[in-house]
Amino acid sequence: MELSLATRSVSDHMVLEIGGEIDVYTAPKLRERLIEMVNSGEKHVVVDLGRVEFLDSTGLGVLVGAHRRLRARDGSLNLVCPHERLLKVFRITGLDNVFDIHPSVEEATTGGSTHAARAGA
Amino acid sequence: MATVRMSFTPDPAYVRTVRMVAAAVARRAGVADELLDEVRLAIGEACTRAVAVHRRHELTDPIAVAMSDGGRFTVRVTDRGPAEAAGREPGQETADILAQVAAETGRPGVDEEVLTFGVGLALLTGLVSDLHVVAAADGIGTEVRMSWPIGRRSGH
């Protein structure tokens, strides 16, 4: 399955909705799109992984890269990930401590709860 | 004992193909359904790692993947690069790299390629309890060997 990328703006956030499989083959396309978004001045980006079927280390590397670029510009990267299957990948690598991961776009764009906050509650 | 062997050009486009075949062979071998996502991800990571090694050293030789179901479902992914990773515990550097990422506040920090390599190894170590990274049998390259239990009924 090809990677699909679509953007939409929600309040002051730009949401990048990803569908399909993010792996070593498709990750460059995602990296390119995220760099374009940062270069065009987007500061608060939400990456919605809700329709992602597969995510590997290359995809995680791209997300970390985007996180850094946005932080360097006083921006933010929030992730939306409602699936346990993908959350596990973040937990195993310890990257759940690096990203703010939310269960829905609404919560990501309003600064609502993260999975971590919920787990601690 | 049944075996399936493949070799593929070190191109990212084929990693997904190997993942799909590996998942199908694992299912056929009797690996529990709830383990198949992990099997798919781990084999993909091992292949991604091998592709990265070949690219770094500009090697066009194919990467070998061998699967067998004797007792456990065992997968060997063998690259032809210099035996840099062999004999080293995969988790060692990874923890350092990830700690650096966690501590970062937007500074350039670790190179993305190095980071991805570290994250890949972290995933492999986290996903596969029986993981061995050793020198390839013929002395050229590194073999990543993983195995999973067989027996659909064990988890039910």
Boltz contact constraints between the chains, C-beta under 6 A:
constraints:
  - contact:
      token1: [A, 24]
      token2: [B, 12]
      max_distance: 6.0
  - contact:
      token1: [A, 24]
      token2: [B, 15]
      max_distance: 6.0
  - contact:
      token1: [A, 24]
      token2: [B, 48]
      max_distance: 6.0
  - contact:
      token1: [A, 25]
      token2: [B, 12]
      max_distance: 6.0
  - contact:
      token1: [A, 25]
      token2: [B, 13]
      max_distance: 6.0
  - contact:
      token1: [A, 56]
      token2: [B, 44]
      max_distance: 6.0
  - contact:
      token1: [A, 57]
      token2: [B, 45]
      max_distance: 6.0
  - contact:
      token1: [A, 57]
      token2: [B, 116]
      max_distance: 6.0
  - contact:
      token1: [A, 57]
      token2: [B, 119]
      max_distance: 6.0
  - contact:
      token1: [A, 57]
      token2: [B, 120]
      max_distance: 6.0
  - contact:
      token1: [A, 57]
      token2: [B, 123]
      max_distance: 6.0
  - contact:
      token1: [A, 58]
      token2: [B, 116]
      max_distance: 6.0
  - contact:
      token1: [A, 60]
      token2: [B, 119]
      max_distance: 6.0
  - contact:
      token1: [A, 61]
      token2: [B, 112]
      max_distance: 6.0
  - contact:
      token1: [A, 61]
      token2: [B, 115]
      max_distance: 6.0
  - contact:
      token1: [A, 61]
      token2: [B, 116]
      max_distance: 6.0
  - contact:
      token1: [A, 64]
      token2: [B, 101]
      max_distance: 6.0
  - contact:
      token1: [A, 65]
      token2: [B, 112]
      max_distance: 6.0
  - contact:
      token1: [A, 68]
      token2: [B, 106]
      max_distance: 6.0
  - contact:
      token1: [A, 71]
      token2: [B, 106]
      max_distance: 6.0
  - contact:
      token1: [A, 72]
      token2: [B, 106]
      max_distance: 6.0
  - contact:
      token1: [A, 92]
      token2: [B, 123]
      max_distance: 6.0
  - contact:
      token1: [A, 92]
      token2: [B, 126]
      max_distance: 6.0
  - contact:
      token1: [A, 93]
      token2: [B, 119]
      max_distance: 6.0
  - contact:
      token1: [A, 93]
      token2: [B, 122]
      max_distance: 6.0
  - contact:
      token1: [A, 94]
      token2: [B, 98]
      max_distance: 6.0
  - contact:
      token1: [A, 97]
      token2: [B, 102]
      max_distance: 6.0
  - contact:
      token1: [A, 98]
      token2: [B, 101]
      max_distance: 6.0
  - contact:
      token1: [A, 98]
      token2: [B, 102]
      max_distance: 6.0
